[in-house]
Amino acid sequence: MEKTKRLLFLDDIRYPVEAYQYTKQDIFLRKDWHIVRNYGQFINRILEKGLPEMISFDHDLADLKQDSSEFVEKTGYDCAKWLIEYCLDHSLNIPKFYCHSMNPVGKENIESLLKNFKKM
């Protein structure tokens, strides 16, 4: 039986090793990351496998609408908001998190949201 990957990497294009190149965080060199590319995959992974040990967030996620070629953006911030609701609904602690986004405002928004929830 395959061991469930306990690290969750949310990013529409990058891989963890690429995040290491600009963050210099050794955790991104680990091989046990499960990569999700959008809001839907993020939610489905947690619903199917439970909370991971750690989640690394990107902010800007390009997400294609099902019924058209129009791009609609559900961001890493939307994923973080969903995660908080999930933890509240199931009386769970938020997992460790990191934000590897290159969008400085988006990164700050995600980190502030999650840190404030963790304080509660």
N, C-alpha and C positions, 0 to 999 in steps of 0.2 A: 504494500500500500504506500502511495506517495505521501510524504510528509507535507501537510498543509503549509503553504508559504505564509509566514506570520508578519511580513513587512509588506505594506501596500503603498505603491508608488503611483500617484495620480498625475498624469501628464499626457497631453495629446500627441506629442511628437518625440520627446526625449526619453532616454533610458537612464537608469540610475548612475551608471558610470560617467555619463555626460554631466550629470549634476555634480559629481565629485570634482570634475575639472574646474568648476568655478566656485564651489563651496568649500572644497578641501575637507569635507566631512567623511571620515573613513567608513561610516555606515553605508555609504553609497557604493562601496566596493564589495559588499556582501552579495552573495549569489541567490539568496532566498527571498528576493523581492517578487511580488506579484504585481504586474503592471496593468493598470486600468487607464483607458484613454478618454473617458467622458463621464458625465454625471450618471447616466444609466448603468454603465459598467461598475461604477463606484458603489452605487446602492445595491445592485444585484450581488456583488461580491460579498458585501457585509451581511446581507440577508441570507445568503447561502452558507457562508463560512464563519459568521460571527465577527466580532471585533478583532482586528489584528493587534500585534504587539506594538506596532508603530505605523503611522501614516505620514507620508511626505506629500505635500500639496503643491501643485502648480496653480496659478490663478487663472490664466487665460486658456480656455478650452474651446476649440472650434467644434461645434456639434451640428451635424446635418439633420435638418427636419426630415421626418419620415416621408411626408407627402409632397415634398418639393425639393428643389435644389437650393433653397434659401438657407443661409446659415443663421442659426440662432445660438446665442451664447449662454450656456449654463456654465458658470465659473466654478473655480475651486472654492470660492466663498459660498456659493450655493451648496456645494458638497459639505462644507464645514457646518452650515446651518442645519442641513439634514442630519448630520452626525450628532449634533447637539440634541435635536428632537428625538432621535433614536435612543440616545443614552438616557434622556429624561424618561421616555416611555418605558424603558426596560430597567430602570434603576441601575444603570451601569456607569462606571467611571470612564471618562474619556481616555483613549489610549495616548501613549506618547505621540508627539507630532513634531513635524519640522515643515517649514515652508521653503521650498527651493525655487520658487517663482522668481523670474527676472523682472517682473513688474513690481517696482518698489511700493506703490500705493496698494496694489492688490495683496502683496505679501504682508504689509502692515495691517490691512483689514482682517485677513485670515488669522494672523497671530493674535491680534487684539481680541477678536471674537472668542477664540478658543481659550486664551489665557483668562479672560473674564469669566467664562463658564467654569473653568477649572477652579477658580477662587471660590465659587459658590458653595 
